[in-house]
Amino acid sequence: MMKSPPKDELMTNKQPNNIFQNITLEMILNYLLENYTWNELGSRINIKCFNENPSIKSSLKFLRTTPWARKKVEDLYASHKQKKQGRYAGKNTDAFICSKL
């Protein structure tokens, strides 16, 4: 009979590189709206809920039921996060932040 790993070990084996861990679709959409306007989102991802009377509520409803559109939104989020992280890679961000004060 195979023993299951200790509970502590299970907790540390969560996907550390999964940028979607503990992130909801609503959080992703809000993040994108902090960085893009509805018009910019609509031109990057051509879906009606971004281009005609856009709202968080209508977008979430559509994205939750349309896997291909949700994938495009998640891909844009991942791409933006990677670019943003890469901008500060290898730099001393503490010094950067302090120099701006």
C-alpha positions, 0 to 999 in steps of 0.5 A: 500500500502506497503512503501519501506524502506528509501534509507539509510536503503537499503544501510545498509542492504547489505549482510555484511557477503557475502565475494563475495560482490563487488568481481569479478571472475577475482579478485578471480582468481588473489587472488588464484594465489597470494597464489597458483601456477597454478600447485597447483590450478590444483591439487586442482581443476582438470580442464583443464584450470588450467592444460594445458597452463593455463592463466587468460583469458582462465580460466575466459572464462571457469569458466564463462560458467561452474557453477560447476567449478566456484563453486569449485573456489569460495569455495577454495577462501572462504576457504582460506580467512576464514583460513587466517582470523582465523589465526589472530582472537583474536590477536592484529594485530597492535602489530603483524604488528609493531613487524615485522617492 
